[in-house]
Structures are given as C-alpha cells and as structure tokens.
Amino acid sequence: MTINLASGDWVPDSCTLPTAQQPIRVAEFDQFLASAVQRIERPTPTRLDLKLEPGSETIGRGLAARETQCCSFFTFTFEPVTGGSLMHIDVPLAHVEVLDALQNQAGTAAGHSS
C-alpha cells in the first residue's frame, strides 16, 4: 500500500473509488474536517478520534458511509458527548499509514497541531 503524502493525498492504492472521483472525496473530507473538528486525539495507533462540532454528526455519517464503500478497511463509529459528538475512525494495523495521513490532514484542515 502506498499513499502520496507529498501532494496532501492520503488516498491509499487499495481505494476502489474511481481515480477521477478521489480528489472530490478528499476535498469533501477537507471541508468537513475544517468546519466540523474541534479536537483531534489518537488514543491508539489504529484509532483516530475527532471531536465534532454540534450538528456535524449527520454530515460525518454520510461521508463515513461513502468512504467505507470504497475503503472497506475503515470503521467509523459515532458517540454522543457533551458539546457535540466523537467520530471514531479505526483501521487494521496494516493501514496505520493511511490513518497517520488522515490525522495529518485533519490537523491541517482544522488548523490544529495533531
């Protein structure tokens, strides 16, 4: 598996989304991450937790559902918390590099150090 971190592209080779649609999905994630993420945490190497703004969960669920159709190794779960919700993103150990890149992208898009 490879990902192109230099271009800001965290899409793995194993993604089944047509190549022409991949930049659109990355842009959707960038917009979501920039507008919805309050806090980024990495409790384990295979899990990324994003604290979402109130009202952002529905958009996150839709994006997560579309993402798991092309990158089935992702597992997205949502947990209600005070002041919003947590979006848990889990991957198998073999895909930690993709989660690393997504964490970096989340930090950049949301204006946080991750």
Chimera marker file (.cmm) of the C-alpha trace (Angstrom):
<marker_set name="trace">
<marker id="1" x="0.000" y="0.000" z="0.000" r="1" g="1" b="0" radius="0.5"/>
<marker id="2" x="1.244" y="3.452" z="-0.824" r="1" g="1" b="0" radius="0.5"/>
<marker id="3" x="-0.104" y="6.907" z="-0.261" r="1" g="1" b="0" radius="0.5"/>
<marker id="4" x="1.168" y="10.178" z="-1.641" r="1" g="1" b="0" radius="0.5"/>
<marker id="5" x="1.802" y="12.377" z="1.383" r="1" g="1" b="0" radius="0.5"/>
<marker id="6" x="3.781" y="14.987" z="-0.545" r="1" g="1" b="0" radius="0.5"/>
<marker id="7" x="0.723" y="16.036" z="-2.533" r="1" g="1" b="0" radius="0.5"/>
<marker id="8" x="-1.514" y="16.001" z="0.540" r="1" g="1" b="0" radius="0.5"/>
<marker id="9" x="-3.232" y="12.952" z="-0.914" r="1" g="1" b="0" radius="0.5"/>
<marker id="10" x="-3.964" y="10.346" z="1.764" r="1" g="1" b="0" radius="0.5"/>
<marker id="11" x="-5.865" y="8.046" z="-0.601" r="1" g="1" b="0" radius="0.5"/>
<marker id="12" x="-4.386" y="4.525" z="-0.448" r="1" g="1" b="0" radius="0.5"/>
<marker id="13" x="-3.775" y="2.432" z="-3.567" r="1" g="1" b="0" radius="0.5"/>
<marker id="14" x="-6.369" y="-0.041" z="-2.290" r="1" g="1" b="0" radius="0.5"/>
<marker id="15" x="-9.167" y="2.537" z="-2.617" r="1" g="1" b="0" radius="0.5"/>
<marker id="16" x="-11.784" y="1.406" z="-5.140" r="1" g="1" b="0" radius="0.5"/>
<marker id="17" x="-13.204" y="4.892" z="-5.737" r="1" g="1" b="0" radius="0.5"/>
<marker id="18" x="-12.580" y="5.830" z="-9.390" r="1" g="1" b="0" radius="0.5"/>
<marker id="19" x="-9.404" y="7.897" z="-9.687" r="1" g="1" b="0" radius="0.5"/>
<marker id="20" x="-11.278" y="10.873" z="-11.140" r="1" g="1" b="0" radius="0.5"/>
<marker id="21" x="-13.538" y="10.991" z="-8.065" r="1" g="1" b="0" radius="0.5"/>
<marker id="22" x="-10.755" y="10.713" z="-5.472" r="1" g="1" b="0" radius="0.5"/>
<marker id="23" x="-9.855" y="14.443" z="-5.434" r="1" g="1" b="0" radius="0.5"/>
<marker id="24" x="-13.542" y="15.250" z="-4.933" r="1" g="1" b="0" radius="0.5"/>
<marker id="25" x="-13.720" y="12.927" z="-1.906" r="1" g="1" b="0" radius="0.5"/>
<marker id="26" x="-10.503" y="14.373" z="-0.477" r="1" g="1" b="0" radius="0.5"/>
<marker id="27" x="-11.995" y="17.867" z="-0.872" r="1" g="1" b="0" radius="0.5"/>
<marker id="28" x="-15.189" y="16.703" z="0.889" r="1" g="1" b="0" radius="0.5"/>
<marker id="29" x="-13.101" y="15.429" z="3.797" r="1" g="1" b="0" radius="0.5"/>
<marker id="30" x="-11.059" y="18.643" z="3.866" r="1" g="1" b="0" radius="0.5"/>
<marker id="31" x="-14.211" y="20.749" z="4.047" r="1" g="1" b="0" radius="0.5"/>
<marker id="32" x="-15.709" y="18.525" z="6.755" r="1" g="1" b="0" radius="0.5"/>
<marker id="33" x="-12.502" y="18.490" z="8.790" r="1" g="1" b="0" radius="0.5"/>
<marker id="34" x="-12.106" y="22.272" z="8.534" r="1" g="1" b="0" radius="0.5"/>
<marker id="35" x="-15.674" y="23.038" z="9.551" r="1" g="1" b="0" radius="0.5"/>
<marker id="36" x="-16.531" y="20.260" z="11.997" r="1" g="1" b="0" radius="0.5"/>
<marker id="37" x="-13.467" y="19.237" z="14.021" r="1" g="1" b="0" radius="0.5"/>
<marker id="38" x="-12.938" y="20.771" z="17.467" r="1" g="1" b="0" radius="0.5"/>
<marker id="39" x="-10.250" y="18.380" z="18.727" r="1" g="1" b="0" radius="0.5"/>
<marker id="40" x="-8.100" y="15.534" z="17.410" r="1" g="1" b="0" radius="0.5"/>
<marker id="41" x="-6.925" y="12.636" z="19.577" r="1" g="1" b="0" radius="0.5"/>
<marker id="42" x="-5.037" y="9.432" z="18.784" r="1" g="1" b="0" radius="0.5"/>
<marker id="43" x="-5.770" y="7.044" z="21.681" r="1" g="1" b="0" radius="0.5"/>
<marker id="44" x="-4.169" y="4.061" z="19.906" r="1" g="1" b="0" radius="0.5"/>
<marker id="45" x="-2.129" y="3.591" z="16.725" r="1" g="1" b="0" radius="0.5"/>
<marker id="46" x="-5.185" y="2.154" z="14.976" r="1" g="1" b="0" radius="0.5"/>
<marker id="47" x="-7.778" y="4.702" z="16.184" r="1" g="1" b="0" radius="0.5"/>
<marker id="48" x="-8.280" y="8.381" z="15.472" r="1" g="1" b="0" radius="0.5"/>
<marker id="49" x="-10.911" y="10.306" z="17.435" r="1" g="1" b="0" radius="0.5"/>
<marker id="50" x="-12.349" y="13.549" z="16.123" r="1" g="1" b="0" radius="0.5"/>
<marker id="51" x="-14.443" y="15.715" z="18.460" r="1" g="1" b="0" radius="0.5"/>
<marker id="52" x="-17.098" y="17.226" z="16.211" r="1" g="1" b="0" radius="0.5"/>
<marker id="53" x="-18.985" y="20.490" z="16.438" r="1" g="1" b="0" radius="0.5"/>
<marker id="54" x="-22.651" y="20.183" z="17.419" r="1" g="1" b="0" radius="0.5"/>
<marker id="55" x="-24.761" y="19.398" z="14.367" r="1" g="1" b="0" radius="0.5"/>
<marker id="56" x="-21.871" y="17.929" z="12.345" r="1" g="1" b="0" radius="0.5"/>
<marker id="57" x="-22.526" y="14.252" z="13.021" r="1" g="1" b="0" radius="0.5"/>
<marker id="58" x="-25.051" y="13.796" z="10.198" r="1" g="1" b="0" radius="0.5"/>
<marker id="59" x="-22.579" y="15.103" z="7.626" r="1" g="1" b="0" radius="0.5"/>
<marker id="60" x="-19.847" y="12.930" z="9.142" r="1" g="1" b="0" radius="0.5"/>
<marker id="61" x="-22.046" y="9.838" z="9.000" r="1" g="1" b="0" radius="0.5"/>
<marker id="62" x="-22.822" y="10.427" z="5.332" r="1" g="1" b="0" radius="0.5"/>
<marker id="63" x="-19.171" y="10.915" z="4.468" r="1" g="1" b="0" radius="0.5"/>
<marker id="64" x="-18.194" y="7.850" z="6.518" r="1" g="1" b="0" radius="0.5"/>
<marker id="65" x="-20.807" y="5.707" z="4.757" r="1" g="1" b="0" radius="0.5"/>
<marker id="66" x="-19.488" y="6.732" z="1.335" r="1" g="1" b="0" radius="0.5"/>
<marker id="67" x="-15.886" y="6.193" z="2.404" r="1" g="1" b="0" radius="0.5"/>
<marker id="68" x="-16.452" y="2.645" z="3.652" r="1" g="1" b="0" radius="0.5"/>
<marker id="69" x="-17.898" y="1.744" z="0.243" r="1" g="1" b="0" radius="0.5"/>
<marker id="70" x="-14.513" y="2.328" z="-1.411" r="1" g="1" b="0" radius="0.5"/>
<marker id="71" x="-12.108" y="1.789" z="1.507" r="1" g="1" b="0" radius="0.5"/>
<marker id="72" x="-13.696" y="-1.050" z="3.436" r="1" g="1" b="0" radius="0.5"/>
<marker id="73" x="-10.845" y="-1.253" z="5.948" r="1" g="1" b="0" radius="0.5"/>
<marker id="74" x="-12.154" y="1.902" z="7.690" r="1" g="1" b="0" radius="0.5"/>
<marker id="75" x="-14.574" y="1.506" z="10.593" r="1" g="1" b="0" radius="0.5"/>
<marker id="76" x="-16.403" y="4.672" z="11.602" r="1" g="1" b="0" radius="0.5"/>
<marker id="77" x="-18.429" y="4.906" z="14.807" r="1" g="1" b="0" radius="0.5"/>
<marker id="78" x="-20.033" y="7.889" z="16.481" r="1" g="1" b="0" radius="0.5"/>
<marker id="79" x="-20.510" y="8.619" z="20.156" r="1" g="1" b="0" radius="0.5"/>
<marker id="80" x="-22.581" y="11.454" z="21.604" r="1" g="1" b="0" radius="0.5"/>
<marker id="81" x="-20.632" y="13.613" z="24.060" r="1" g="1" b="0" radius="0.5"/>
<marker id="82" x="-21.235" y="16.934" z="25.766" r="1" g="1" b="0" radius="0.5"/>
<marker id="83" x="-20.987" y="19.696" z="23.196" r="1" g="1" b="0" radius="0.5"/>
<marker id="84" x="-21.074" y="17.528" z="20.072" r="1" g="1" b="0" radius="0.5"/>
<marker id="85" x="-20.029" y="14.016" z="19.206" r="1" g="1" b="0" radius="0.5"/>
<marker id="86" x="-16.938" y="11.886" z="18.754" r="1" g="1" b="0" radius="0.5"/>
<marker id="87" x="-16.186" y="10.345" z="15.383" r="1" g="1" b="0" radius="0.5"/>
<marker id="88" x="-14.051" y="7.258" z="15.991" r="1" g="1" b="0" radius="0.5"/>
<marker id="89" x="-12.058" y="6.109" z="12.966" r="1" g="1" b="0" radius="0.5"/>
<marker id="90" x="-10.487" y="2.664" z="13.271" r="1" g="1" b="0" radius="0.5"/>
<marker id="91" x="-8.260" y="0.781" z="10.839" r="1" g="1" b="0" radius="0.5"/>
<marker id="92" x="-6.438" y="-2.550" z="10.922" r="1" g="1" b="0" radius="0.5"/>
<marker id="93" x="-2.741" y="-2.353" z="11.801" r="1" g="1" b="0" radius="0.5"/>
<marker id="94" x="-1.843" y="-2.833" z="8.120" r="1" g="1" b="0" radius="0.5"/>
<marker id="95" x="-3.491" y="0.531" z="7.325" r="1" g="1" b="0" radius="0.5"/>
<marker id="96" x="-1.999" y="2.691" z="10.094" r="1" g="1" b="0" radius="0.5"/>
<marker id="97" x="-0.110" y="4.702" z="7.454" r="1" g="1" b="0" radius="0.5"/>
<marker id="98" x="-3.447" y="5.813" z="5.978" r="1" g="1" b="0" radius="0.5"/>
<marker id="99" x="-4.714" y="6.814" z="9.427" r="1" g="1" b="0" radius="0.5"/>
<marker id="100" x="-1.468" y="8.744" z="10.031" r="1" g="1" b="0" radius="0.5"/>
<marker id="101" x="-2.023" y="10.670" z="6.811" r="1" g="1" b="0" radius="0.5"/>
<marker id="102" x="-5.679" y="11.304" z="7.658" r="1" g="1" b="0" radius="0.5"/>
<marker id="103" x="-4.645" y="12.608" z="11.088" r="1" g="1" b="0" radius="0.5"/>
<marker id="104" x="-2.147" y="14.965" z="9.468" r="1" g="1" b="0" radius="0.5"/>
<marker id="105" x="-4.789" y="16.137" z="7.014" r="1" g="1" b="0" radius="0.5"/>
<marker id="106" x="-7.291" y="16.639" z="9.839" r="1" g="1" b="0" radius="0.5"/>
<marker id="107" x="-4.797" y="18.748" z="11.763" r="1" g="1" b="0" radius="0.5"/>
<marker id="108" x="-4.010" y="20.861" z="8.725" r="1" g="1" b="0" radius="0.5"/>
<marker id="109" x="-7.628" y="21.327" z="7.647" r="1" g="1" b="0" radius="0.5"/>
<marker id="110" x="-8.864" y="22.074" z="11.155" r="1" g="1" b="0" radius="0.5"/>
<marker id="111" x="-5.934" y="24.350" z="11.943" r="1" g="1" b="0" radius="0.5"/>
<marker id="112" x="-4.718" y="22.144" z="14.808" r="1" g="1" b="0" radius="0.5"/>
<marker id="113" x="-1.412" y="20.530" z="15.569" r="1" g="1" b="0" radius="0.5"/>
<marker id="114" x="-2.078" y="16.814" z="15.519" r="1" g="1" b="0" radius="0.5"/>
<link id1="1" id2="2" r="1" g="1" b="0" radius="0.2"/>
<link id1="2" id2="3" r="1" g="1" b="0" radius="0.2"/>
<link id1="3" id2="4" r="1" g="1" b="0" radius="0.2"/>
<link id1="4" id2="5" r="1" g="1" b="0" radius="0.2"/>
<link id1="5" id2="6" r="1" g="1" b="0" radius="0.2"/>
<link id1="6" id2="7" r="1" g="1" b="0" radius="0.2"/>
<link id1="7" id2="8" r="1" g="1" b="0" radius="0.2"/>
<link id1="8" id2="9" r="1" g="1" b="0" radius="0.2"/>
<link id1="9" id2="10" r="1" g="1" b="0" radius="0.2"/>
<link id1="10" id2="11" r="1" g="1" b="0" radius="0.2"/>
<link id1="11" id2="12" r="1" g="1" b="0" radius="0.2"/>
<link id1="12" id2="13" r="1" g="1" b="0" radius="0.2"/>
<link id1="13" id2="14" r="1" g="1" b="0" radius="0.2"/>
<link id1="14" id2="15" r="1" g="1" b="0" radius="0.2"/>
<link id1="15" id2="16" r="1" g="1" b="0" radius="0.2"/>
<link id1="16" id2="17" r="1" g="1" b="0" radius="0.2"/>
<link id1="17" id2="18" r="1" g="1" b="0" radius="0.2"/>
<link id1="18" id2="19" r="1" g="1" b="0" radius="0.2"/>
<link id1="19" id2="20" r="1" g="1" b="0" radius="0.2"/>
<link id1="20" id2="21" r="1" g="1" b="0" radius="0.2"/>
<link id1="21" id2="22" r="1" g="1" b="0" radius="0.2"/>
<link id1="22" id2="23" r="1" g="1" b="0" radius="0.2"/>
<link id1="23" id2="24" r="1" g="1" b="0" radius="0.2"/>
<link id1="24" id2="25" r="1" g="1" b="0" radius="0.2"/>
<link id1="25" id2="26" r="1" g="1" b="0" radius="0.2"/>
<link id1="26" id2="27" r="1" g="1" b="0" radius="0.2"/>
<link id1="27" id2="28" r="1" g="1" b="0" radius="0.2"/>
<link id1="28" id2="29" r="1" g="1" b="0" radius="0.2"/>
<link id1="29" id2="30" r="1" g="1" b="0" radius="0.2"/>
<link id1="30" id2="31" r="1" g="1" b="0" radius="0.2"/>
<link id1="31" id2="32" r="1" g="1" b="0" radius="0.2"/>
<link id1="32" id2="33" r="1" g="1" b="0" radius="0.2"/>
<link id1="33" id2="34" r="1" g="1" b="0" radius="0.2"/>
<link id1="34" id2="35" r="1" g="1" b="0" radius="0.2"/>
<link id1="35" id2="36" r="1" g="1" b="0" radius="0.2"/>
<link id1="36" id2="37" r="1" g="1" b="0" radius="0.2"/>
<link id1="37" id2="38" r="1" g="1" b="0" radius="0.2"/>
<link id1="38" id2="39" r="1" g="1" b="0" radius="0.2"/>
<link id1="39" id2="40" r="1" g="1" b="0" radius="0.2"/>
<link id1="40" id2="41" r="1" g="1" b="0" radius="0.2"/>
<link id1="41" id2="42" r="1" g="1" b="0" radius="0.2"/>
<link id1="42" id2="43" r="1" g="1" b="0" radius="0.2"/>
<link id1="43" id2="44" r="1" g="1" b="0" radius="0.2"/>
<link id1="44" id2="45" r="1" g="1" b="0" radius="0.2"/>
<link id1="45" id2="46" r="1" g="1" b="0" radius="0.2"/>
<link id1="46" id2="47" r="1" g="1" b="0" radius="0.2"/>
<link id1="47" id2="48" r="1" g="1" b="0" radius="0.2"/>
<link id1="48" id2="49" r="1" g="1" b="0" radius="0.2"/>
<link id1="49" id2="50" r="1" g="1" b="0" radius="0.2"/>
<link id1="50" id2="51" r="1" g="1" b="0" radius="0.2"/>
<link id1="51" id2="52" r="1" g="1" b="0" radius="0.2"/>
<link id1="52" id2="53" r="1" g="1" b="0" radius="0.2"/>
<link id1="53" id2="54" r="1" g="1" b="0" radius="0.2"/>
<link id1="54" id2="55" r="1" g="1" b="0" radius="0.2"/>
<link id1="55" id2="56" r="1" g="1" b="0" radius="0.2"/>
<link id1="56" id2="57" r="1" g="1" b="0" radius="0.2"/>
<link id1="57" id2="58" r="1" g="1" b="0" radius="0.2"/>
<link id1="58" id2="59" r="1" g="1" b="0" radius="0.2"/>
<link id1="59" id2="60" r="1" g="1" b="0" radius="0.2"/>
<link id1="60" id2="61" r="1" g="1" b="0" radius="0.2"/>
<link id1="61" id2="62" r="1" g="1" b="0" radius="0.2"/>
<link id1="62" id2="63" r="1" g="1" b="0" radius="0.2"/>
<link id1="63" id2="64" r="1" g="1" b="0" radius="0.2"/>
<link id1="64" id2="65" r="1" g="1" b="0" radius="0.2"/>
<link id1="65" id2="66" r="1" g="1" b="0" radius="0.2"/>
<link id1="66" id2="67" r="1" g="1" b="0" radius="0.2"/>
<link id1="67" id2="68" r="1" g="1" b="0" radius="0.2"/>
<link id1="68" id2="69" r="1" g="1" b="0" radius="0.2"/>
<link id1="69" id2="70" r="1" g="1" b="0" radius="0.2"/>
<link id1="70" id2="71" r="1" g="1" b="0" radius="0.2"/>
<link id1="71" id2="72" r="1" g="1" b="0" radius="0.2"/>
<link id1="72" id2="73" r="1" g="1" b="0" radius="0.2"/>
<link id1="73" id2="74" r="1" g="1" b="0" radius="0.2"/>
<link id1="74" id2="75" r="1" g="1" b="0" radius="0.2"/>
<link id1="75" id2="76" r="1" g="1" b="0" radius="0.2"/>
<link id1="76" id2="77" r="1" g="1" b="0" radius="0.2"/>
<link id1="77" id2="78" r="1" g="1" b="0" radius="0.2"/>
<link id1="78" id2="79" r="1" g="1" b="0" radius="0.2"/>
<link id1="79" id2="80" r="1" g="1" b="0" radius="0.2"/>
<link id1="80" id2="81" r="1" g="1" b="0" radius="0.2"/>
<link id1="81" id2="82" r="1" g="1" b="0" radius="0.2"/>
<link id1="82" id2="83" r="1" g="1" b="0" radius="0.2"/>
<link id1="83" id2="84" r="1" g="1" b="0" radius="0.2"/>
<link id1="84" id2="85" r="1" g="1" b="0" radius="0.2"/>
<link id1="85" id2="86" r="1" g="1" b="0" radius="0.2"/>
<link id1="86" id2="87" r="1" g="1" b="0" radius="0.2"/>
<link id1="87" id2="88" r="1" g="1" b="0" radius="0.2"/>
<link id1="88" id2="89" r="1" g="1" b="0" radius="0.2"/>
<link id1="89" id2="90" r="1" g="1" b="0" radius="0.2"/>
<link id1="90" id2="91" r="1" g="1" b="0" radius="0.2"/>
<link id1="91" id2="92" r="1" g="1" b="0" radius="0.2"/>
<link id1="92" id2="93" r="1" g="1" b="0" radius="0.2"/>
<link id1="93" id2="94" r="1" g="1" b="0" radius="0.2"/>
<link id1="94" id2="95" r="1" g="1" b="0" radius="0.2"/>
<link id1="95" id2="96" r="1" g="1" b="0" radius="0.2"/>
<link id1="96" id2="97" r="1" g="1" b="0" radius="0.2"/>
<link id1="97" id2="98" r="1" g="1" b="0" radius="0.2"/>
<link id1="98" id2="99" r="1" g="1" b="0" radius="0.2"/>
<link id1="99" id2="100" r="1" g="1" b="0" radius="0.2"/>
<link id1="100" id2="101" r="1" g="1" b="0" radius="0.2"/>
<link id1="101" id2="102" r="1" g="1" b="0" radius="0.2"/>
<link id1="102" id2="103" r="1" g="1" b="0" radius="0.2"/>
<link id1="103" id2="104" r="1" g="1" b="0" radius="0.2"/>
<link id1="104" id2="105" r="1" g="1" b="0" radius="0.2"/>
<link id1="105" id2="106" r="1" g="1" b="0" radius="0.2"/>
<link id1="106" id2="107" r="1" g="1" b="0" radius="0.2"/>
<link id1="107" id2="108" r="1" g="1" b="0" radius="0.2"/>
<link id1="108" id2="109" r="1" g="1" b="0" radius="0.2"/>
<link id1="109" id2="110" r="1" g="1" b="0" radius="0.2"/>
<link id1="110" id2="111" r="1" g="1" b="0" radius="0.2"/>
<link id1="111" id2="112" r="1" g="1" b="0" radius="0.2"/>
<link id1="112" id2="113" r="1" g="1" b="0" radius="0.2"/>
<link id1="113" id2="114" r="1" g="1" b="0" radius="0.2"/>
</marker_set>
